[in-house]
Amino acid sequence: MAIIVCPQPVAAEIGLEVMRRGGNAIDAAVTCAFVQGVIDPQMCGIGGCGVMLVHSPKHGDALLEFYATAGSRAREDQWERLFLRQAADRYGYVLDGWVNDVGYQSVGVPGTVAGLHEALTRYGTITWAQAIEPAIPLARNGFPVTGYMHGYWTTDYGPDVVPNRQRIQATQAARAIYTRDGELFAIGDSFVQADLARTLERLADEGPDTFYRGLIADQIASDFEANGGLITREDLDGYRVNVVEPLRGTYRGLSVVTAGPPSAGVTLLQMLNYLEGYDIGAHGWPSTEAARLLIEAMAWAVADRELHVADPHFIEVPTGALADKGYAAKARQVAAVEVGAVHDRPDTTQVCVVDDSGNAVSLTHTLGSASGVVTPGLGFGYNDYMNCFDPRPGQPNSIRPGKTRATSMTPTLVFDGDRLRACIGAPGGTKIVTAILQVLVNVLDHAMTPVEAVSAPRVDCQGEVVQVEGRIPLAVSRGLEARGYKVNRRTLSYDSYFARPQVIAGEKDGFLHGASDPRKDGGTALDTETE
């Protein structure tokens, strides 16, 4: 049985077809990722970065890190004088001129092409060209603009953030993609990306070297040189994927495998360790007591994340101490803390795949918030991964050439002995880790099906205010307020603020089933016998 779940139905169907033709989970994930970059171009793409967690019965577990890194022209104090304030939503930093969020200086060295190639080379069975091929006609021939895509284009995140309508037109080449006669494409219009199709064809024909050392690299480097970017030809040539052991922990006797720093797997383990001291399942969901326990776990772990989690190649991260169960036990003895955390915006995507040979993949990849930069003739957007580097020198997440910033991407696998119990990941910024926590608790403690687990109403605590989804009962939000929490009851019943987990999990029938969070495009989960 082969299962693939992701927020984009078309991409899931194409990934499933790869497995029907004999490909494995890694083949499907890589193929799906290329398609996602075409049909969801603000969330991800070949100008982005990510992290992939792979379980292979033959090769074991591995974490492939392909985060965007600061270019060699970056300096720790380069934006110190431009610093205005931390953004009101606590996602990143507001600088004079928005240079860290939109435009050429906001872009980190892209890692997606290298990461997908590394995964396919190590674990795949199809060729590089075969993995890219399904994405090409979607770019060349176009597809209808979806409601979610158009909604993103017209969303304004507030006074501390460049409006998306402006963001996606930050350069002339980007404006040419997203507008016609100066107007944004409407829902249902055919969205054609001819330059991207040609770039994907070249990438398929010439391999990833053309992106980092060949003609595409030359175009990227020349464009960034001409426009004051921080990335050089040498940065592209020197980019490498890190293949490391994943971070491991346990929860109620189950093995948890996740991504270590600078990702948020250690934060997830902290939360699980905290909750392990309580019978949260006995309270049901939604309930005031279960919500209180979740909020306290979040507040404690997120506070540590801001203080300690950074790029371990540059900063010593006390991962073992943070993930120690004794540390969580001590935390349970004190009151929950108030915390101000850095918030990612929900501009990321995810794919989870399990094949009939037992291979499992959780892949999270992103453009950050998208820089608005498109190199003329290449047709793809770049990440704005520089936006969450701290512009103040001397901080854990301060800028350094070659460094990546902390991220909440948290691909995770859960095992009961040798049996896969859950494969999960999510887009949604810092709400990724809190959403994954709640879906896992829903599956493991509340005995929900995967569909029930991703659809259940959600809470989140990233700062001084507890956010509760519109479907949370009034009795629960009032109960939290009575216990001293500041509660913001959100207006939407299915609110994409809370991240959008994709999960494959075992049910009572002994089989794995998949579910995609309905907070984006209704979601999709495909589950079928391989042919």
C-alpha positions as CSV (number, residue, x, y, z in Angstrom):
1,M,0.0,0.0,0.0
2,A,1.3,3.4,-1.0
3,I,0.2,6.7,0.6
4,I,1.1,10.3,-0.2
5,V,-0.3,13.4,1.4
6,C,0.4,17.1,0.7
7,P,-1.5,20.3,0.5
8,Q,-1.7,20.3,-3.3
9,P,-4.1,17.5,-4.7
10,V,-2.4,17.6,-8.2
11,A,1.1,17.1,-6.7
12,A,-0.1,14.2,-4.5
13,E,-1.7,12.4,-7.5
14,I,1.5,12.8,-9.6
15,G,3.5,11.4,-6.7
16,L,1.2,8.5,-6.3
17,E,1.5,7.7,-10.0
18,V,5.3,7.5,-9.5
19,M,4.8,4.7,-7.0
20,R,2.2,3.0,-9.2
21,R,4.9,2.7,-11.8
22,G,7.3,1.1,-9.4
23,G,9.0,4.1,-7.8
24,N,9.6,4.3,-4.1
25,A,8.6,6.9,-1.5
26,I,11.8,9.0,-2.1
27,D,11.1,9.1,-5.8
28,A,7.5,10.2,-5.1
29,A,8.5,12.8,-2.6
30,V,11.1,14.4,-4.9
31,T,8.8,14.4,-7.9
32,C,6.0,15.8,-5.8
33,A,8.3,18.6,-4.6
34,F,9.1,19.7,-8.1
35,V,5.4,19.9,-8.9
36,Q,4.7,21.8,-5.7
37,G,7.2,24.4,-6.7
38,V,5.3,25.0,-10.0
39,I,1.7,25.0,-8.6
40,D,2.4,26.7,-5.3
41,P,5.2,29.1,-6.2
42,Q,5.0,31.4,-3.2
43,M,5.3,28.5,-0.8
44,C,8.3,26.6,-2.3
45,G,10.4,26.0,-5.4
46,I,13.9,25.6,-6.7
47,G,15.0,28.9,-5.2
48,G,14.1,27.6,-1.8
49,C,15.4,25.3,0.9
50,G,14.2,22.6,3.3
51,V,14.9,19.4,5.3
52,M,14.0,15.8,4.6
53,L,13.7,12.9,7.1
54,V,14.0,9.5,5.4
55,H,13.4,6.1,6.9
56,S,14.6,3.2,4.9
57,P,14.4,-0.5,6.0
58,K,17.5,-1.1,4.0
59,H,19.6,2.0,4.8
60,G,18.2,3.2,8.2
61,D,17.2,6.7,9.1
62,A,18.8,9.9,7.8
63,L,18.2,13.7,7.9
64,L,19.0,15.6,4.8
65,E,19.5,19.3,5.6
66,F,19.5,21.7,2.7
67,Y,18.8,25.0,4.4
68,A,19.5,28.4,2.8
69,T,22.7,30.0,4.0
70,A,23.8,33.6,4.2
71,G,26.0,34.6,1.3
72,S,29.7,35.4,1.6
73,R,29.0,39.1,1.2
74,A,26.9,39.1,4.4
75,R,28.2,40.7,7.6
76,E,27.0,40.4,11.2
77,D,26.6,44.1,11.6
78,Q,25.4,45.0,8.1
79,W,21.8,45.8,9.1
80,E,22.5,47.0,12.7
81,R,21.9,50.7,11.8
82,L,18.8,49.8,9.8
83,F,17.1,48.0,12.7
84,L,13.8,49.5,13.7
85,R,12.1,46.9,15.9
86,Q,11.1,43.3,16.1
87,A,7.9,42.8,14.1
88,A,4.6,43.0,16.0
89,D,3.8,39.5,15.1
90,R,7.3,38.6,16.4
91,Y,8.2,37.1,13.0
92,G,11.5,38.5,12.1
93,Y,12.7,42.1,12.3
94,V,11.6,45.3,10.7
95,L,14.4,47.2,9.0
96,D,14.4,50.5,7.2
97,G,13.7,49.7,3.6
98,W,12.6,46.1,4.2
99,V,16.0,44.9,2.8
100,N,15.9,41.7,4.9
101,D,12.4,40.7,3.8
102,V,12.1,41.6,0.1
103,G,14.7,42.1,-2.6
104,Y,18.1,40.7,-3.4
105,Q,19.7,41.1,0.0
106,S,16.9,39.0,1.6
107,V,17.9,35.9,-0.3
108,G,20.0,33.0,1.1
109,V,21.9,30.5,-1.0
110,P,19.2,28.1,-2.2
111,G,19.4,24.5,-1.2
112,T,16.4,22.7,-2.7
113,V,17.9,21.6,-5.9
114,A,20.9,20.1,-4.1
115,G,18.8,18.5,-1.4
116,L,16.4,16.8,-3.8
117,H,19.2,15.5,-5.9
118,E,21.0,14.2,-2.8
119,A,17.9,12.3,-1.7
120,L,17.2,10.8,-5.1
121,T,20.9,9.8,-5.5
122,R,21.0,8.1,-2.1
123,Y,17.6,6.5,-1.9
124,G,15.7,6.8,-5.2
125,T,15.2,4.5,-8.1
126,I,14.2,6.8,-10.9
127,T,16.4,9.3,-12.8
128,W,16.8,13.0,-12.1
129,A,15.1,13.8,-15.4
130,Q,12.2,11.5,-14.6
131,A,11.7,13.3,-11.3
132,I,11.5,16.7,-12.9
133,E,9.5,15.8,-16.0
134,P,6.0,16.0,-14.6
135,A,6.5,19.5,-13.4
136,I,7.5,20.9,-16.8
137,P,4.1,20.7,-18.7
138,L,2.4,22.3,-15.7
139,A,4.8,25.3,-16.0
140,R,4.7,25.4,-19.8
141,N,1.0,24.9,-20.4
142,G,-0.3,26.5,-17.2
143,F,-3.0,25.6,-14.7
144,P,-6.0,27.5,-13.2
145,V,-5.2,30.0,-10.4
146,T,-6.6,28.5,-7.2
147,G,-8.5,30.4,-4.5
148,Y,-5.8,29.8,-2.0
149,M,-3.1,31.1,-4.3
150,H,-5.0,34.2,-5.1
151,G,-5.9,34.7,-1.5
152,Y,-2.2,34.7,-0.6
153,W,-1.4,37.3,-3.3
154,T,-3.9,39.7,-1.8
155,T,-3.2,39.0,1.9
156,D,-1.8,41.8,4.1
157,Y,-0.1,40.5,7.2
158,G,-0.1,43.9,8.9
159,P,1.9,47.1,9.2
160,D,5.2,45.4,10.0
161,V,5.2,43.3,6.8
162,V,5.4,44.1,3.1
163,P,1.9,43.4,1.7
164,N,2.0,40.3,-0.5
165,R,0.5,42.1,-3.5
166,Q,3.6,44.3,-3.4
167,R,5.9,41.4,-2.4
168,I,5.1,39.3,-5.5
169,Q,5.8,42.3,-7.8
170,A,9.1,43.4,-6.1
171,T,11.1,42.9,-9.3
172,Q,10.1,43.4,-12.9
173,A,10.6,39.7,-13.8
174,A,8.3,38.7,-10.9
175,R,5.7,41.2,-12.0
176,A,5.7,39.7,-15.5
177,I,4.8,36.3,-14.0
178,Y,1.9,37.3,-11.7
179,T,0.2,40.1,-13.6
180,R,-1.3,40.8,-17.0
181,D,-1.6,44.3,-18.1
182,G,-0.8,45.4,-14.6
183,E,-3.5,43.4,-12.9
184,L,-3.1,40.2,-10.9
185,F,-4.4,37.1,-12.5
186,A,-7.9,36.2,-11.3
187,I,-9.1,32.9,-9.8
188,G,-9.5,30.4,-12.6
189,D,-7.2,32.2,-15.0
190,S,-4.5,30.1,-16.7
191,F,-1.2,30.6,-14.9
192,V,1.7,30.0,-17.3
193,Q,5.4,30.0,-16.3
194,A,7.2,29.6,-19.6
195,D,10.6,30.7,-18.3
196,L,10.3,28.3,-15.4
197,A,9.5,25.5,-17.8
198,R,12.7,26.2,-19.8
199,T,14.7,26.3,-16.6
200,L,13.3,22.9,-15.4
201,E,14.1,21.4,-18.8
202,R,17.7,22.6,-18.6
203,L,17.9,21.3,-15.0
204,A,16.6,17.9,-16.2
205,D,19.0,17.7,-19.1
206,E,22.1,19.0,-17.4
207,G,21.7,18.0,-13.8
208,P,22.0,20.0,-10.6
209,D,25.5,21.2,-11.5
210,T,24.0,23.7,-13.9
211,F,22.2,25.4,-11.0
212,Y,25.4,25.6,-8.8
213,R,28.3,25.6,-11.3
214,G,26.9,26.0,-14.8
215,L,24.8,28.3,-16.9
216,I,22.0,28.8,-14.4
217,A,24.6,29.6,-11.7
218,D,26.2,32.2,-14.0
219,Q,22.8,33.9,-14.5
220,I,22.0,33.9,-10.8
221,A,25.4,35.3,-9.8
222,S,25.4,38.0,-12.5
223,D,21.9,39.1,-11.4
224,F,22.8,39.3,-7.7
225,E,26.0,41.1,-8.4
226,A,24.2,43.7,-10.5
227,N,21.5,44.2,-7.8
228,G,23.5,44.3,-4.6
229,G,22.8,40.7,-3.5
230,L,24.8,38.8,-0.9
231,I,25.3,35.6,-3.0
232,T,28.3,35.0,-5.2
233,R,29.2,32.5,-7.8
234,E,31.6,30.9,-5.3
235,D,28.7,30.6,-2.8
236,L,26.7,28.6,-5.2
237,D,29.7,26.4,-6.2
238,G,30.5,25.7,-2.5
239,Y,26.9,24.8,-1.4
240,R,26.7,21.3,0.2
241,V,23.8,19.3,1.7
242,N,24.3,18.0,5.2
243,V,23.3,14.4,5.8
244,V,23.2,13.7,9.5
245,E,21.7,11.4,12.1
246,P,18.2,12.6,13.1
247,L,17.4,13.6,16.7
248,R,15.8,10.8,18.7
249,G,13.5,10.7,21.7
250,T,10.6,8.8,23.1
251,Y,6.9,9.4,24.1
252,R,5.0,6.9,26.1
253,G,7.2,4.1,25.0
254,L,7.2,5.0,21.3
255,S,10.3,6.1,19.4
256,V,10.2,9.7,18.0
257,V,12.6,10.5,15.2
258,T,12.8,14.2,14.2
259,A,15.0,17.0,12.9
260,G,17.7,18.5,15.2
261,P,18.8,22.1,15.4
262,P,18.4,24.5,13.7
263,S,15.0,22.9,13.1
264,A,12.5,22.6,15.9
265,G,12.6,18.9,16.6
266,V,14.2,19.5,20.0
267,T,11.3,21.8,20.8
268,L,8.8,19.1,19.9
269,L,10.7,16.6,22.1
270,Q,10.6,19.0,25.0
271,M,6.8,19.5,24.6
272,L,6.3,15.7,24.5
273,N,8.5,15.1,27.5
274,Y,6.5,17.7,29.4
275,L,3.1,16.2,28.5
276,E,4.4,12.7,29.3
277,G,4.0,13.5,33.0
278,Y,0.2,13.8,32.6
279,D,-2.7,11.7,31.3
280,I,-3.8,14.2,28.8
281,G,-5.9,11.7,27.0
282,A,-8.1,11.3,30.1
283,H,-9.3,14.9,29.6
284,G,-10.6,14.5,26.1
285,W,-10.4,17.2,23.4
286,P,-11.3,19.9,23.3
287,S,-11.3,20.5,27.0
288,T,-9.9,23.3,29.3
289,E,-7.5,21.0,31.1
290,A,-6.1,19.4,28.0
291,A,-5.7,22.9,26.5
292,R,-4.0,24.2,29.7
293,L,-1.4,21.3,29.5
294,L,-0.7,22.0,25.9
295,I,-0.2,25.7,26.5
296,E,2.1,25.2,29.3
297,A,4.2,22.7,27.3
298,M,4.3,25.1,24.4
299,A,5.2,28.2,26.5
300,W,8.1,26.4,28.3
301,A,9.6,24.8,25.2
302,V,9.3,27.8,22.9
303,A,11.0,30.0,25.5
304,D,14.0,27.7,25.4
305,R,13.9,27.6,21.6
306,E,14.5,31.4,21.3
307,L,17.3,31.3,23.8
308,H,19.2,28.3,22.6
309,V,18.3,26.9,19.2
310,A,20.5,28.1,16.3
311,D,22.8,26.8,13.6
312,P,24.9,24.2,15.5
313,H,27.8,24.7,13.1
314,F,28.2,28.2,14.5
315,I,26.6,28.1,18.0
316,E,26.8,25.3,20.6
317,V,23.2,24.1,21.1
318,P,22.6,22.1,24.4
319,T,20.4,19.6,22.6
320,G,20.9,16.8,25.0
321,A,20.1,18.9,28.0
322,L,17.0,20.4,26.4
323,A,15.6,17.0,25.4
324,D,16.4,15.4,28.8
325,K,13.3,14.0,30.5
326,G,14.6,15.1,33.9
327,Y,14.6,18.7,32.6
328,A,11.0,18.4,31.6
329,A,10.1,16.9,35.0
330,K,11.6,19.9,36.8
331,A,9.7,22.2,34.4
332,R,6.4,20.6,35.4
333,Q,7.0,21.8,39.0
334,V,7.0,25.5,38.1
335,A,4.4,27.8,36.6
336,A,4.2,28.3,32.8
337,V,6.4,31.1,31.6
338,E,5.5,34.1,29.4
339,V,7.5,34.1,26.2
340,G,8.2,36.2,23.1
341,A,9.1,34.0,20.1
342,V,10.0,34.6,16.5
343,H,7.1,33.7,14.3
344,D,7.4,32.3,10.8
345,R,4.6,33.2,8.4
346,P,2.8,30.3,6.8
347,D,4.8,30.2,3.5
348,T,6.1,26.6,3.4
349,T,4.9,23.3,2.1
350,Q,5.1,19.6,3.1
351,V,4.8,16.1,1.7
352,C,4.6,12.8,3.6
353,V,5.0,9.5,1.7
354,V,5.1,5.8,2.7
355,D,5.5,3.1,0.2
356,D,4.7,-0.7,0.3
357,S,8.4,-1.5,1.0
358,G,8.3,0.4,4.3
359,N,10.2,3.5,3.1
360,A,8.9,6.7,4.7
361,V,9.6,10.3,3.9
362,S,8.7,13.6,5.6
363,L,9.8,16.5,3.5
364,T,9.4,20.2,4.5
365,H,10.5,22.8,1.9
366,T,10.0,26.5,1.7
367,L,10.7,29.9,0.3
368,G,10.5,31.5,3.7
369,S,8.1,34.3,2.9
370,A,9.4,34.7,-0.7
371,S,11.7,37.5,-1.6
372,G,9.9,38.8,-4.7
373,V,13.1,38.3,-6.6
374,V,13.0,36.5,-10.0
375,T,16.1,36.5,-12.2
376,P,15.1,37.5,-15.7
377,G,14.8,34.5,-17.9
378,L,14.8,31.9,-15.1
379,G,11.2,32.1,-14.0
380,F,11.5,31.0,-10.4
381,G,11.3,33.0,-7.1
382,Y,13.9,33.0,-4.4
383,N,13.6,32.5,-0.7
384,D,13.9,35.4,1.8
385,Y,15.6,33.3,4.4
386,M,17.6,36.3,5.6
387,N,14.5,37.9,7.2
388,C,14.8,36.0,10.5
389,F,18.4,36.5,11.1
390,D,18.8,38.8,14.1
391,P,20.3,42.1,12.7
392,R,21.8,42.8,16.1
393,P,25.4,41.4,16.5
394,G,26.2,38.9,19.2
395,Q,22.9,37.0,19.3
396,P,22.5,33.2,18.7
397,N,20.8,33.9,15.3
398,S,23.0,36.8,14.2
399,I,24.2,36.9,10.6
400,R,27.4,35.1,9.6
401,P,28.4,34.1,6.0
402,G,27.6,30.4,5.5
403,K,25.2,30.3,8.5
404,T,21.5,29.4,8.4
405,R,18.9,30.7,10.8
406,A,16.7,28.8,13.2
407,T,13.6,27.4,11.7
408,S,10.5,25.6,12.9
409,M,10.4,23.0,10.1
410,T,9.9,19.7,12.0
411,P,9.6,16.5,9.9
412,T,9.0,13.7,12.3
413,L,8.5,9.9,12.4
414,V,7.1,7.9,15.2
415,F,7.7,4.1,15.6
416,D,6.2,1.4,17.8
417,G,9.2,-1.0,17.7
418,D,9.8,-1.5,14.0
419,R,6.3,-0.5,13.0
420,L,5.7,3.0,11.7
421,R,3.1,4.7,13.8
422,A,3.2,8.2,12.3
423,C,4.8,10.2,9.5
424,I,4.2,13.9,9.9
425,G,5.3,17.4,9.0
426,A,3.7,20.8,8.3
427,P,3.9,24.2,6.7
428,G,3.1,27.1,8.9
429,G,6.1,28.8,10.5
430,T,6.6,28.6,14.2
431,K,3.1,27.2,14.4
432,I,4.5,24.1,12.7
433,V,5.9,22.5,15.9
434,T,2.8,23.3,18.0
435,A,0.5,21.9,15.3
436,I,2.6,18.7,15.0
437,L,2.4,18.3,18.7
438,Q,-1.3,18.5,18.8
439,V,-1.8,16.1,15.9
440,L,0.5,13.6,17.5
441,V,-1.4,14.0,20.8
442,N,-4.7,13.6,19.0
443,V,-3.5,10.4,17.4
444,L,-1.5,8.9,20.3
445,D,-3.5,10.1,23.3
446,H,-7.0,10.8,22.1
447,A,-7.1,7.9,19.6
448,M,-8.3,10.0,16.7
449,T,-8.0,8.9,13.1
450,P,-5.6,10.9,11.0
451,V,-8.5,12.9,9.4
452,E,-9.9,13.7,12.8
453,A,-6.5,14.6,14.2
454,V,-5.6,17.2,11.5
455,S,-9.2,18.6,11.5
456,A,-9.6,19.0,15.2
457,P,-9.8,22.6,16.5
458,R,-6.4,23.9,17.7
459,V,-4.7,26.2,20.2
460,D,-1.3,27.9,20.0
461,C,0.9,29.7,22.5
462,Q,3.9,31.5,21.0
463,G,3.9,34.6,23.2
464,E,1.8,36.3,25.8
465,V,-1.5,35.6,24.2
466,V,-3.1,32.1,23.7
467,Q,-4.6,31.8,20.2
468,V,-7.7,29.6,20.0
469,E,-9.4,28.6,16.8
470,G,-13.1,29.6,16.3
471,R,-14.4,26.1,16.8
472,I,-12.9,25.8,20.3
473,P,-15.9,25.8,22.7
474,L,-16.5,29.0,24.5
475,A,-16.4,27.0,27.8
476,V,-12.8,26.2,27.0
477,S,-11.6,29.7,26.2
478,R,-13.4,31.1,29.2
479,G,-11.9,28.3,31.3
480,L,-8.5,29.4,30.2
481,E,-9.2,33.0,30.9
482,A,-10.4,32.0,34.4
483,R,-7.0,30.4,35.0
484,G,-5.2,33.7,34.1
485,Y,-4.4,33.2,30.4
486,K,-4.9,36.0,27.9
487,V,-7.0,34.4,25.2
488,N,-7.6,35.6,21.6
489,R,-10.6,33.8,20.2
490,R,-10.0,33.8,16.4
491,T,-12.9,34.3,14.0
492,L,-12.2,31.5,11.5
493,S,-13.4,28.0,12.2
494,Y,-10.6,26.5,10.0
495,D,-7.8,29.0,10.4
496,S,-4.6,28.6,8.4
497,Y,-2.8,30.6,11.1
498,F,-2.4,27.3,13.0
499,A,-0.3,25.5,10.4
500,R,-1.4,22.7,8.1
501,P,0.0,19.3,9.1
502,Q,0.2,16.4,6.7
503,V,0.1,13.0,8.4
504,I,0.2,9.3,7.7
505,A,-0.7,7.3,10.8
506,G,-1.8,3.8,11.9
507,E,-5.4,3.2,12.8
508,K,-7.2,0.5,14.7
509,D,-7.6,-1.6,11.6
510,G,-3.8,-2.1,11.6
511,F,-3.3,-0.2,8.3
512,L,-1.7,3.2,7.6
513,H,-4.1,6.0,6.5
514,G,-3.3,9.5,5.4
515,A,-4.8,13.0,6.0
516,S,-4.1,16.5,4.8
517,D,-5.1,19.5,6.9
518,P,-8.3,21.0,5.5
519,R,-7.1,24.5,6.3
520,K,-5.6,24.8,2.8
521,D,-7.5,23.9,-0.4
522,G,-9.6,21.3,1.4
523,G,-6.6,19.0,1.5
524,T,-6.0,15.6,0.0
525,A,-5.0,12.1,1.1
526,L,-4.5,9.3,-1.5
527,D,-4.4,5.7,-0.3
528,T,-4.4,2.9,-2.7
529,E,-2.9,-0.5,-3.6
530,T,0.2,-0.1,-5.8
531,E,-0.2,-1.7,-9.2
